[in-house]
Amino acid sequence: MSNPEIRTTCPYCGVGCGVLVSVDEAMNVSVRGDPDHPANFGRLCSKGAALGETVGPDNRLLYPKVDGEVTDWGRALDHVAGEFKRVIETHGPDAVAFYVSGQLLTEDYYVANKLMKGFIGSANIDTNSRLCMSSAVAGYKRAFGTDTVPCSYEDLERAKLIVLAGSNTAWCHPVLFQRIRKAKKDNPDLMVVVIDPRATPTCDVADLHLAVRPGSDAMLFNGLLCYLQDSGELNALFVERCTDGADEALASARASAGELDVVATACGIDTDTLREFYRLFARTERVVTVFSQGINQFSFGTDKVNSLINCHLLTGRIGRPGMGPFSFTGQPNAMGGREVGGLANQLAAHMEIDNPQHRERVQRFWQSPAIPGQAGLKAVDMFQAMETGKIKAVWIMATNPAVSLPDTQRVRAALGQCELVVVSDCVEHTDTTQYADVLLPAQSWGEKEGTVTNSERRISRQRAFLPTQGDARPDWWIVSEVGRRMGYESAFDYPAAVDVWREHAALSGFENDGERDFDISELAGLSHEDYQYLPPVQWPVSHAAPQGSARMFSDGHFFTRNGRARFVPINNPQPAHAISDDYPLVLNSGRVRDHWHTLTRTGKSPRLSGHIVEPYAELHPDDATQYSVEDHGLVRLHSAWGEIVVRAQVTGTQQRGSVFVPMHWNLQFSSVPSVDCLVSPATDPVSGQPEFKYTPVAIEPFPVVWHGFILSRRRLELKNAAYWSCAKGQGMWRYEIAGEQSPEDWARCARDLLCSHETDVDWLEYFDPAVNRYRAARLVDNQLESCIFIGPDIHLPSRDWLSKLFEQGPLDDAARTSLLTGKPAIGQKDAGPIVCSCFSVGINTLVDAIQSQHLTSVEQIGEALKAGTNCGSCVPELKALLADQD
């Protein structure tokens, strides 16, 4: 008898995919896409498909800890509440802060915001969504009066032109990329333009790629605004009746971007390419402009957002099917956090902290003692205030700021000297938890109940399908219990998550009367059963729209004081720090295809860790030549704020003068503390969002005398390597290592690296002292337990065949004989590095099939090997392999 499937929502990006989960008697978790969920219709990306591999008990925080000692909930909660009260009584409410996360559910977020702003009386609560989407929030609010995303995913299918600006959709929002790819296949007239300094996999669907100079997007869209007016595309009726400020915005744009040649030069693209894009945009009525971190993560990200919104307002391309400015959010509940006021400059239910009427209304609804009269400290400012001692106590929930904030060495110093650091998380060991005085175990995905809101304003349920491990509790419960112990019992008396939901929904409609965009009051009376079976629905869900709302502003009415949208004049903003002789390259950071944030979840999955196994710096071949960088060699990157050592990846897809480094790796998975230790702490003055996409850096080779790798069934603590990174494999861990000095005793060095000095195990060794080539294997009961390969350069045997030996039982004679060669015996095959993570298909398998079966298309590869048939993220790589075989 099979177990029933549970409908829930993926915990990764802001797409908000529905998933169906089943659990067998052995507690093995199986996941498939929910064909009925309107966000994904059954599609999943590689990360979503591998969710079952990430819910294991390893590295779970199971019990409360105070000062490193396990304790019970009562003592831990009393300690937290007592310490917060002490700090508040001594230093005032602004001496405490909450730093929360888009990984929280809406119910968790709501209670945290209520405790801080309504009862502690400070606005010092901010979220890691500040790092990814706050410029989109600020841009929408400046233009529309509220943080309103006007579009729906179905607009991607109904558009005639999709502009992807600063969004590597193929890797960061793969399911939406699949929808775009299918829409283009179904409708050959659909055109796609990609605006990105890099030639990312997203360019695979592009009819036009604008490889603009980093940070020049505002200039590009200002030029488009002028071109639209000059081409007669100004929608006079819409502009006159529904907007304010068009003349000022046009005048500002013309001051810097009125001439096509000037714009082309500033953007670093040729005039003909620029004219082609402008003509395409001007002549296409149904345009969706998708934007993400490449627009937002600048010290002038809000201006960039408004520069592209201005173009939609000028043409009236908003509020109708197939058109509008569409922000793709980064986290699963970044939108939910915005709805409950999780940002330091917001109140709940899209009300404003600087509006006295809003403050009075929320205070009256909550019956709270005080609402702060001004915005709190935004993320970067919050940790700087911690460093100076202004903030004495911080509670960090479901996030890892020691890795993800810019200038991370300074963040770590601030955490190290803060009087009280409380961390509630489901993960025990992160770069942040090492600074915690108190650790509070939170439920993980699969254990908790609540809601999330995706990029198209669609609210979906997350439902429990696993028993809670250890003493973990829901985040809303943890916060409520602290609030009760601080003396606010009646305000935080929530028996279940649905009770939090009802209050949140009721507040959204409280004295609203259509004044505010966010209104889900029609859902305020849900019963426990209705809440349990709540279907996905897009807000507003009000008396006027009880079934939800697909898109906003269809009536031309906005949420400003006079109901009119606002153009925002944009000049020609520049990054906070310019490149120089000392720092001549521009650093850009972002995601890779198969990993998520700081690896606490995806790092558990062998198949997700097989595609890209270590941190790297991607740079153009001309830059590599100029700075003497060898492809796959190690390089040191340094900025005014820090330095890291990573692997070089030389590629023509990178723009000259730029370097890309992924954001994921940290001290749990490498010797790299975080790429963000290089990143400038400069922030947008409106949104507070950091400038992750533009930090001046220098690059140079990192000299080592040996390179190597280790495969081990045990996770190791490496102490003798100048560089290391690790990745989870099937039944083992893979380490890439390098050293600056040759040891006097290679055998002893190998045993130190493998943390093994037993004399009763079977060791196989080979050493060539003339070239410092050393290889050894440690066998237990004739099974490969670990092996180490070291050489004088980067040319080492493939790891893939050796990795497969860890999935076997005792080694046969052929494998044992071939072990130290690192190559399979004659007749055996090496699949090679993973290309398709969904089906674990390696590059050698693909090349062999292409050649032996004469495959000429991605479709034929899919039929033969399944590669590319699930999430589709590997399709650009499959196309490249096919091209290489021609």
PAMARDREN-180796 format. One line per 5 residues: number of its first residue (from 1); for each residue x, y negated, z negated of C-alpha. Coordinates in steps of 0.1 Angstrom, whole numbers. Layout:
REM PAMARDREN-180796
NUM) X/Y/Z; ... $
REM end
This chain:
REM PAMARDREN-180796
1) 0/0/0; 16/-33/11; 16/-63/-12; -5/-93/-1; 13/-123/15 $
6) 14/-155/-4; 10/-188/16; 35/-214/5; 58/-241/19; 94/-240/29 $
11) 117/-259/3; 141/-273/29; 137/-303/52; 108/-328/56; 91/-308/84 $
16) 71/-290/57; 68/-256/74; 42/-231/61; 56/-197/52; 41/-163/43 $
21) 59/-145/16; 56/-109/5; 74/-92/-24; 79/-54/-26; 81/-32/-57 $
26) 119/-37/-58; 114/-75/-58; 128/-79/-23; 114/-110/-7; 103/-111/30 $
31) 95/-144/47; 78/-152/80; 63/-184/95; 27/-191/88; 9/-191/122 $
36) -20/-212/107; 1/-240/92; -2/-271/115; 34/-282/109; 50/-251/124 $
41) 24/-227/137; 45/-197/127; 79/-211/138; 108/-211/113; 144/-223/115 $
46) 174/-201/106; 173/-215/70; 136/-208/66; 139/-173/80; 167/-165/55 $
51) 148/-178/24; 145/-142/11; 183/-141/7; 184/-172/-15; 161/-163/-44 $
56) 184/-139/-63; 194/-144/-100; 230/-153/-94; 240/-187/-108; 205/-193/-122 $
61) 202/-215/-153; 181/-193/-175; 181/-208/-210; 184/-243/-225; 218/-253/-236 $
66) 229/-282/-259; 267/-289/-259; 274/-257/-242; 255/-235/-266; 223/-216/-257 $
71) 193/-227/-278; 155/-225/-277; 132/-250/-260; 120/-265/-292; 155/-275/-303 $
76) 165/-286/-269; 135/-308/-263; 137/-323/-298; 173/-332/-291; 166/-348/-258 $
81) 136/-368/-271; 155/-378/-303; 185/-390/-283; 165/-410/-259; 146/-426/-287 $
86) 179/-435/-305; 194/-451/-274; 162/-471/-267; 159/-483/-303; 196/-493/-303 $
91) 201/-507/-268; 166/-511/-253; 147/-492/-226; 170/-503/-198; 198/-483/-214 $
96) 183/-451/-202; 177/-438/-166; 162/-409/-147; 177/-398/-114; 153/-375/-97 $
101) 150/-357/-63; 130/-349/-32; 133/-313/-43; 108/-319/-70; 71/-313/-64 $
106) 47/-342/-64; 33/-332/-99; 69/-332/-113; 77/-365/-97; 44/-381/-110 $
111) 50/-372/-146; 87/-384/-146; 77/-417/-131; 49/-421/-156; 71/-415/-186 $
116) 98/-439/-175; 78/-468/-161; 47/-465/-182; 59/-454/-216; 97/-459/-219 $
121) 90/-492/-202; 119/-493/-178; 120/-490/-140; 154/-472/-141; 141/-442/-123 $
126) 154/-436/-88; 157/-406/-65; 181/-390/-41; 156/-400/-14; 172/-434/-18 $
131) 202/-419/0; 182/-408/31; 149/-425/37; 147/-457/17; 156/-479/47 $
136) 126/-463/66; 104/-471/36; 117/-507/35; 113/-511/72; 77/-498/72 $
141) 68/-521/43; 82/-552/60; 63/-544/92; 31/-529/79; 28/-541/43 $
146) 30/-505/31; 52/-474/34; 30/-459/61; 42/-434/86; 18/-439/115 $
151) 23/-407/135; 16/-370/135; 36/-341/149; 10/-336/176; 21/-370/190 $
156) 53/-353/201; 32/-331/224; 11/-360/236; 39/-384/243; 54/-391/278 $
161) 87/-404/263; 104/-393/231; 133/-414/219; 154/-396/193; 174/-423/176 $
166) 201/-413/151; 186/-378/147; 203/-345/155; 168/-329/155; 181/-296/168 $
171) 201/-289/136; 183/-311/110; 147/-306/119; 148/-274/141; 111/-266/141 $
176) 102/-301/154; 130/-297/180; 113/-264/191; 80/-283/195; 97/-309/216 $
181) 114/-283/237; 81/-265/243; 63/-298/250; 89/-305/276; 85/-271/292 $
186) 47/-274/292; 48/-310/306; 77/-316/330; 68/-353/331; 79/-357/294 $
191) 112/-375/292; 136/-373/262; 163/-399/254; 189/-392/227; 206/-422/211 $
196) 236/-409/191; 274/-416/192; 279/-378/193; 268/-353/220; 250/-331/195 $
201) 230/-299/203; 199/-322/205; 212/-335/238; 203/-301/252; 168/-314/259 $
206) 178/-349/268; 172/-365/302; 194/-393/291; 220/-396/263; 231/-430/251 $
211) 264/-424/233; 263/-458/216; 290/-473/195; 284/-464/158; 262/-491/142 $
216) 251/-508/174; 214/-496/173; 200/-530/163; 217/-546/192; 203/-519/215 $
221) 167/-524/203; 170/-562/203; 181/-560/239; 151/-537/246; 128/-563/229 $
226) 140/-590/253; 138/-566/283; 102/-557/274; 91/-594/274; 110/-601/306 $
231) 93/-571/323; 59/-583/314; 53/-554/289; 43/-577/260; 8/-566/250 $
236) -6/-601/245; -40/-590/231; -25/-568/204; 3/-593/195; -22/-622/193 $
241) -49/-604/173; -29/-579/152; 6/-593/145; 26/-623/132; 61/-634/140 $
246) 67/-623/175; 82/-656/187; 107/-657/158; 117/-621/164; 122/-627/202 $
251) 142/-658/196; 165/-640/171; 169/-611/196; 178/-634/225; 204/-652/205 $
256) 226/-621/206; 210/-596/229; 194/-615/257; 219/-604/284; 220/-568/296 $
261) 258/-568/301; 264/-582/267; 243/-555/251; 260/-528/271; 294/-540/261 $
266) 284/-542/224; 269/-507/225; 298/-492/244; 277/-478/273; 276/-488/309 $
271) 250/-513/321; 233/-489/345; 226/-463/318; 213/-491/295; 190/-504/323 $
276) 177/-469/330; 167/-465/293; 151/-499/292; 132/-493/324; 120/-459/312 $
281) 107/-473/279; 91/-503/296; 72/-482/321; 60/-455/297; 29/-463/277 $
286) 30/-432/254; 64/-435/236; 73/-420/203; 105/-433/188; 118/-407/163 $
291) 145/-420/139; 164/-405/110; 197/-408/91; 217/-423/120; 194/-453/118 $
296) 188/-454/80; 222/-447/65; 238/-481/71; 242/-512/50; 218/-528/74 $
301) 196/-497/80; 164/-516/73; 172/-541/100; 178/-513/124; 144/-497/115 $
306) 126/-530/121; 144/-536/154; 129/-505/168; 95/-511/152; 95/-546/168 $
311) 95/-529/202; 64/-509/194; 46/-539/180; 54/-560/211; 40/-534/234 $
316) 11/-524/211; 23/-488/212; 12/-478/177; -20/-462/162; -28/-443/194 $
321) -21/-407/204; 14/-401/217; 30/-432/204; 46/-450/174; 78/-453/153 $
326) 82/-420/136; 106/-414/106; 117/-378/102; 123/-374/64; 152/-354/51 $
331) 139/-335/21; 108/-314/15; 91/-339/-8; 107/-372/-1; 73/-384/10 $
336) 56/-371/-22; 82/-390/-43; 74/-422/-24; 37/-416/-31; 41/-414/-69 $
341) 66/-444/-71; 98/-423/-75; 119/-452/-62; 130/-479/-87; 113/-507/-69 $
346) 79/-490/-66; 49/-482/-88; 27/-451/-84; 2/-447/-55; 20/-471/-32 $
351) 16/-500/-56; 43/-526/-61; 62/-533/-93; 67/-570/-84; 29/-574/-81 $
356) 13/-585/-114; -21/-572/-104; -7/-538/-96; 13/-536/-128; -18/-544/-148 $
361) -39/-519/-129; -15/-490/-134; -10/-499/-171; -47/-499/-176; -52/-466/-158 $
366) -24/-450/-178; -33/-468/-210; 4/-472/-214; 22/-496/-238; 42/-514/-211 $
371) 50/-516/-174; 84/-532/-165; 81/-565/-148; 109/-560/-124; 125/-533/-103 $
376) 150/-509/-118; 185/-500/-107; 187/-482/-74; 209/-450/-71; 243/-465/-65 $
381) 238/-494/-89; 225/-469/-115; 257/-450/-116; 278/-481/-116; 258/-493/-146 $
386) 266/-460/-162; 303/-466/-156; 302/-500/-172; 283/-487/-202; 250/-505/-195 $
391) 233/-472/-191; 239/-449/-221; 217/-419/-213; 207/-404/-180; 184/-375/-171 $
396) 192/-359/-137; 165/-336/-122; 170/-312/-94; 199/-330/-76; 237/-330/-75 $
401) 249/-366/-75; 285/-357/-83; 285/-344/-47; 259/-365/-28; 264/-401/-39 $
406) 290/-422/-22; 324/-429/-39; 319/-397/-58; 351/-399/-78; 336/-430/-94 $
411) 303/-412/-100; 321/-384/-117; 340/-408/-139; 307/-425/-149; 291/-391/-158 $
416) 322/-382/-178; 319/-412/-201; 281/-415/-204; 269/-409/-239; 241/-385/-230 $
421) 238/-366/-197; 207/-343/-195; 204/-321/-164; 173/-301/-156; 179/-277/-127 $
426) 175/-241/-116; 212/-237/-109; 237/-234/-138; 270/-242/-121; 272/-273/-99 $
431) 296/-302/-97; 271/-322/-118; 261/-297/-145; 297/-296/-157; 291/-331/-171 $
436) 259/-322/-189; 255/-325/-226; 221/-308/-223; 210/-283/-196; 173/-275/-192 $
441) 163/-245/-170; 137/-254/-144; 117/-231/-123; 129/-225/-88; 112/-222/-54 $
446) 90/-191/-56; 82/-196/-93; 66/-230/-94; 32/-244/-84; 24/-278/-69 $
451) 23/-298/-38; 47/-315/-13; 41/-340/15; 59/-337/48; 71/-363/74 $
456) 36/-366/89; 19/-373/56; 6/-337/54; 1/-324/18; 8/-287/14 $
461) 8/-263/-15; 38/-246/-29; 27/-214/-46; 44/-190/-70; 51/-155/-57 $
466) 79/-145/-82; 79/-141/-120; 98/-169/-137; 133/-159/-146; 146/-164/-182 $
471) 131/-193/-201; 127/-215/-171; 98/-240/-171; 81/-263/-145; 97/-297/-143 $
476) 64/-315/-151; 61/-294/-183; 97/-302/-194; 91/-340/-188; 57/-339/-205 $
481) 71/-321/-236; 98/-347/-240; 72/-375/-236; 51/-358/-263; 80/-356/-286 $
486) 87/-393/-280; 53/-401/-295; 31/-401/-264; 11/-369/-269; -22/-378/-254 $
491) -7/-393/-222; 12/-361/-214; -13/-335/-224; -14/-315/-192; -25/-279/-195 $
496) -15/-271/-158; -1/-286/-126; -37/-291/-113; -43/-315/-142; -14/-337/-131 $
501) -27/-335/-95; -61/-347/-105; -47/-377/-123; -24/-386/-94; -52/-383/-69 $
506) -75/-404/-91; -50/-432/-94; -46/-433/-57; -83/-443/-54; -85/-464/-86 $
511) -97/-499/-76; -85/-493/-41; -114/-502/-18; -93/-498/13; -66/-522/0 $
516) -39/-495/-1; -29/-470/25; -23/-441/1; -57/-427/-10; -63/-391/-18 $
521) -92/-398/-42; -114/-373/-24; -92/-346/-39; -93/-359/-74; -121/-336/-85 $
526) -105/-303/-73; -113/-273/-94; -85/-248/-103; -97/-226/-75; -99/-254/-50 $
531) -64/-265/-59; -51/-230/-56; -65/-227/-20; -60/-263/-10; -53/-263/28 $
536) -27/-286/44; -42/-320/49; -29/-354/60; -36/-384/38; -55/-407/35 $
541) -81/-382/22; -108/-406/11; -145/-411/11; -142/-426/45; -119/-398/58 $
546) -127/-367/37; -110/-343/61; -78/-364/63; -63/-387/89; -41/-377/118 $
551) -26/-412/125; -27/-447/111; -35/-482/124; -58/-470/151; -81/-500/142 $
556) -52/-525/145; -55/-533/108; -24/-532/86; -19/-535/49; -4/-569/47 $
561) -22/-597/29; -38/-609/62; -41/-575/77; -16/-582/105; 16/-564/112 $
566) 48/-584/109; 76/-587/134; 110/-590/116; 137/-612/132; 169/-592/135 $
571) 202/-608/143; 233/-587/151; 242/-570/117; 276/-553/112; 289/-526/89 $
576) 301/-537/55; 337/-527/62; 354/-530/96; 380/-506/110; 416/-518/106 $
581) 452/-507/113; 452/-489/80; 418/-472/86; 413/-471/123; 386/-444/126 $
586) 349/-444/117; 337/-416/95; 302/-402/99; 287/-375/77; 257/-352/81 $
591) 243/-317/81; 253/-285/100; 228/-261/115; 225/-234/88; 232/-252/55 $
596) 213/-274/32; 226/-302/10; 252/-290/-15; 250/-252/-7; 233/-242/-40 $
601) 206/-224/-20; 219/-216/15; 254/-208/1; 238/-176/-13; 229/-163/22 $
606) 255/-143/41; 239/-149/75; 236/-186/69; 272/-188/58; 285/-169/89 $
611) 281/-197/115; 303/-224/99; 324/-211/71; 344/-241/59; 344/-279/59 $
616) 358/-296/90; 366/-329/106; 354/-332/142; 374/-356/164; 380/-364/200 $
621) 410/-348/219; 425/-382/225; 424/-391/188; 439/-357/180; 468/-364/203 $
626) 473/-399/190; 474/-387/154; 493/-354/160; 463/-333/149; 462/-296/160 $
631) 429/-280/167; 420/-257/137; 449/-271/117; 444/-288/84; 441/-326/82 $
636) 440/-352/54; 413/-378/57; 416/-409/34; 397/-441/30; 399/-469/5 $
641) 378/-448/-19; 394/-413/-18; 408/-385/3; 400/-349/13; 417/-320/32 $
646) 396/-302/58; 400/-281/90; 403/-301/122; 379/-294/150; 388/-311/183 $
651) 360/-315/207; 349/-337/236; 314/-340/221; 328/-364/196; 332/-401/205 $
656) 367/-415/205; 374/-435/174; 350/-415/153; 352/-385/129; 323/-363/118 $
661) 325/-343/85; 297/-322/71; 281/-332/38; 277/-298/22; 309/-286/7 $
666) 320/-293/-29; 341/-278/-57; 319/-248/-60; 327/-237/-25; 360/-254/-16 $
671) 389/-275/-28; 371/-305/-12; 352/-324/-40; 329/-339/-14; 332/-358/18 $
676) 313/-386/0; 344/-393/-21; 356/-410/11; 323/-429/16; 320/-466/10 $
681) 295/-475/-18; 282/-504/3; 244/-505/4; 216/-521/23; 206/-553/4 $
686) 169/-546/11; 166/-508/7; 197/-500/-14; 206/-471/9; 243/-464/12 $
691) 263/-466/44; 271/-429/49; 274/-433/87; 302/-459/88; 333/-457/66 $
696) 367/-467/80; 392/-438/75; 426/-426/85; 436/-391/95; 469/-372/95 $
701) 481/-336/96; 482/-319/62; 515/-300/61; 514/-265/48; 539/-236/52 $
706) 514/-208/53; 478/-201/62; 457/-172/52; 424/-157/43; 410/-134/16 $
711) 380/-111/17; 369/-99/-17; 339/-82/-33; 345/-104/-63; 342/-142/-64 $
716) 377/-155/-72; 392/-185/-90; 419/-197/-67; 447/-216/-84; 478/-212/-62 $
721) 463/-225/-29; 467/-261/-18; 435/-257/3; 407/-232/0; 371/-227/10 $
726) 347/-198/4; 316/-185/21; 293/-156/12; 295/-125/33; 276/-93/33 $
731) 288/-76/1; 319/-99/-2; 332/-134/-3; 354/-149/24; 382/-174/15 $
736) 402/-195/39; 434/-206/21; 467/-224/28; 498/-233/7; 524/-260/7 $
741) 553/-238/-6; 564/-202/1; 564/-181/-31; 595/-162/-42; 575/-130/-47 $
746) 547/-126/-21; 533/-94/-38; 529/-112/-71; 514/-143/-54; 489/-120/-36 $
751) 479/-104/-69; 475/-138/-85; 453/-150/-57; 432/-118/-59; 431/-120/-97 $
756) 443/-84/-98; 473/-70/-116; 461/-34/-121; 485/-7/-115; 460/21/-110 $
761) 444/9/-78; 455/17/-43; 475/-11/-27; 484/-12/10; 510/-39/18 $
766) 530/-52/47; 556/-81/46; 578/-96/73; 601/-120/54; 615/-134/86 $
771) 583/-152/95; 565/-152/61; 538/-128/73; 522/-109/44; 492/-86/44 $
776) 477/-65/16; 446/-45/9; 432/-34/-25; 413/-1/-24; 391/13/-52 $
781) 379/49/-46; 390/45/-10; 366/16/-5; 380/-18/5; 377/-40/-26 $
786) 397/-70/-13; 423/-79/13; 446/-108/19; 463/-119/52; 489/-147/53 $
791) 510/-161/81; 531/-190/90; 504/-207/112; 467/-206/119; 469/-176/143 $
796) 456/-148/121; 435/-117/129; 397/-121/132; 379/-118/99; 347/-103/114 $
801) 357/-67/118; 374/-66/84; 342/-81/69; 322/-52/83; 344/-27/63 $
806) 328/-41/31; 294/-27/42; 309/8/45; 315/34/20; 349/51/18 $
811) 372/42/47; 378/68/73; 413/75/86; 409/52/116; 398/22/96 $
816) 425/28/69; 451/30/96; 439/-1/114; 433/-21/82; 465/-42/80 $
821) 464/-49/117; 431/-66/112; 418/-51/144; 394/-22/150; 408/11/163 $
826) 403/19/200; 367/25/207; 354/3/179; 341/-32/185; 343/-65/167 $
831) 311/-86/169; 331/-119/164; 319/-150/147; 282/-155/143; 264/-176/169 $
836) 228/-166/162; 222/-166/125; 186/-154/127; 197/-120/141; 234/-120/131 $
841) 246/-119/167; 284/-125/172; 301/-142/200; 320/-111/212; 287/-92/214 $
846) 272/-120/234; 301/-123/258; 302/-85/263; 265/-84/271; 267/-114/295 $
851) 295/-98/314; 284/-61/314; 247/-68/320; 252/-98/343; 230/-121/322 $
856) 225/-155/337; 200/-172/314; 191/-178/277; 159/-159/283; 178/-128/295 $
861) 201/-130/265; 170/-131/242; 156/-100/259; 189/-81/255; 199/-92/220 $
866) 171/-113/206; 196/-142/201; 179/-176/206; 143/-162/203; 135/-172/168 $
871) 145/-207/157; 162/-217/190; 190/-237/172; 217/-216/189; 203/-221/224 $
876) 228/-249/233; 257/-226/222; 242/-198/243; 241/-221/273; 277/-230/267 $
881) 287/-194/267; 269/-188/299; 286/-217/315; 320/-204/303; 314/-171/321 $
886) 308/-188/355 $
REM end
